[in-house]
Amino acid sequence: MTAHSMRGAFNVKWLIVLVFMVMALVSVVWVLDYQSLKSTWAYTEAVKRLSKNDEVVSRLGQPLKFGVVWSWRKSESSVVFAVPLVGQKGRAVAYVSAKKMKDGWRFYRFAVYFDGREKRMDLH
């Protein structure tokens, strides 16, 4: 192997290491942000209300499982997210939007869309 080809192989190895390091950093940031979302009032309250809602539980069945939130935005004063729900009888997606007011948090959008149905069920 010539010195030139060894240098090229060395650069490729460092490029691969750099790509994996960037991917690891992005993953860590995503996990931390996701965990901070799950600790918000809006997320914990939504999970609690969905779990106790008779219509949601009867349509989806028990046990009700919450999937990975696949879309979210959050700031100090607002949270918007969508979370999939799965039960023995079916699936749904809950869409939540909440804002922090002077007297606490409020839901502005809290709706569930069940699979196979175009109508939504408002929960706020």
Backbone torsions as a table, in degrees:
resi	resn	phi	psi	omega
1	MET	NA	133.3	-178.6
2	THR	-81.3	165.0	179.2
3	ALA	-62.8	-36.1	-179.1
4	HIS	-66.8	-43.1	-179.3
5	SER	-71.4	-32.4	176.9
6	MET	-66.7	-38.7	178.8
7	ARG	-65.7	-39.4	177.8
8	GLY	-65.5	-41.2	178.2
9	ALA	-65.4	-37.6	178.4
10	PHE	-63.6	-43.6	179.4
11	ASN	-64.3	-39.6	178.9
12	VAL	-64.2	-41.4	178.9
13	LYS	-61.5	-43.8	179.6
14	TRP	-68.3	-33.3	176.9
15	LEU	-64.6	-42.5	177.8
16	ILE	-63.5	-43.8	177.8
17	VAL	-61.0	-43.2	179.4
18	LEU	-62.8	-43.3	179.1
19	VAL	-61.2	-44.9	179.2
20	PHE	-65.5	-36.6	178.0
21	MET	-65.9	-41.6	177.8
22	VAL	-64.4	-43.4	178.3
23	MET	-61.6	-39.8	178.6
24	ALA	-65.6	-42.0	178.7
25	LEU	-63.3	-44.9	178.3
26	VAL	-62.1	-40.6	179.1
27	SER	-63.5	-42.7	179.3
28	VAL	-63.4	-44.9	178.8
29	VAL	-61.8	-43.1	179.8
30	TRP	-61.9	-46.4	-178.9
31	VAL	-62.5	-44.0	179.6
32	LEU	-63.5	-42.6	179.1
33	ASP	-66.4	-40.6	178.9
34	TYR	-63.8	-42.9	178.9
35	GLN	-65.8	-36.1	178.0
36	SER	-68.6	-33.0	175.2
37	LEU	-63.9	-44.5	-177.5
38	LYS	-66.0	-16.8	178.8
39	SER	-94.6	0.0	179.8
40	THR	-73.8	156.7	176.1
41	TRP	-57.4	-44.3	-175.6
42	ALA	-60.4	-44.5	-178.9
43	TYR	-67.8	-50.2	-177.0
44	THR	-64.8	-38.8	178.5
45	GLU	-68.8	-39.9	178.3
46	ALA	-62.4	-45.7	178.7
47	VAL	-60.3	-44.0	-179.9
48	LYS	-62.5	-47.3	-178.3
49	ARG	-67.8	-39.9	178.5
50	LEU	-64.6	-41.2	-178.9
51	SER	-65.9	-28.7	-177.7
52	LYS	-98.2	-4.3	-177.7
53	ASN	-78.2	119.5	-175.9
54	ASP	-59.9	-41.7	-177.8
55	GLU	-68.0	-41.8	178.1
56	VAL	-61.5	-47.8	-178.4
57	VAL	-64.6	-40.5	-179.1
58	SER	-69.7	-35.2	178.9
59	ARG	-74.0	-37.3	-175.0
60	LEU	-96.4	-28.2	-178.0
61	GLY	88.3	168.0	180.0
62	GLN	-106.1	151.0	-7.8
63	PRO	-76.5	147.0	178.3
64	LEU	-88.7	122.3	-178.7
65	LYS	-114.0	140.8	178.9
66	PHE	-103.2	126.6	-178.7
67	GLY	-83.2	-173.8	178.5
68	VAL	-74.4	128.5	177.5
69	VAL	-62.5	123.3	-175.1
70	TRP	-105.0	0.7	177.8
71	SER	-155.4	124.2	177.6
72	TRP	-157.4	154.0	171.1
73	ARG	-140.0	138.2	176.9
74	LYS	-147.2	151.7	175.1
75	SER	-145.0	-171.8	178.9
76	GLU	-62.5	-31.5	-171.4
77	SER	-118.5	3.2	178.3
78	SER	-155.3	154.3	178.3
79	VAL	-141.6	134.8	174.8
80	VAL	-135.2	128.7	178.4
81	PHE	-157.0	164.9	174.5
82	ALA	-128.9	132.7	-178.7
83	VAL	-130.9	129.7	177.2
84	PRO	-76.9	145.9	177.3
85	LEU	-121.4	140.0	179.6
86	VAL	-135.9	132.1	174.3
87	GLY	-132.4	-178.9	-179.3
88	GLN	-65.9	-27.6	-176.2
89	LYS	-96.6	-17.2	-177.0
90	GLY	177.0	-170.4	-177.2
91	ARG	-130.5	158.8	177.0
92	ALA	-157.9	170.7	173.7
93	VAL	-130.9	130.5	176.4
94	ALA	-100.6	129.8	176.4
95	TYR	-108.9	127.0	-174.2
96	VAL	-129.9	135.8	173.4
97	SER	-136.9	124.6	-178.7
98	ALA	-136.3	148.8	178.0
99	LYS	-128.5	147.7	177.3
100	LYS	-87.9	124.5	179.2
101	MET	-110.4	179.3	178.8
102	LYS	-60.0	-36.6	-176.1
103	ASP	-98.7	11.8	178.2
104	GLY	128.6	-170.9	-178.2
105	TRP	-84.7	151.1	175.9
106	ARG	-138.6	141.3	172.7
107	PHE	-79.3	134.8	172.9
108	TYR	-107.0	-29.0	173.1
109	ARG	-140.9	125.6	177.8
110	PHE	-149.1	93.5	-173.5
111	ALA	-135.6	152.5	177.7
112	VAL	-120.4	131.0	173.9
113	TYR	-109.9	117.9	179.4
114	PHE	-87.2	145.6	177.5
115	ASP	-56.9	137.8	176.8
116	GLY	79.9	4.4	-179.7
117	ARG	-128.1	133.5	179.9
118	GLU	-83.0	-26.3	-179.0
119	LYS	-78.5	149.2	177.9
120	ARG	-106.6	160.4	175.4
121	MET	-111.6	115.3	178.9
122	ASP	-81.3	137.4	-177.4
123	LEU	-118.4	2.2	-178.7
124	HIS	-101.7	NA	NA
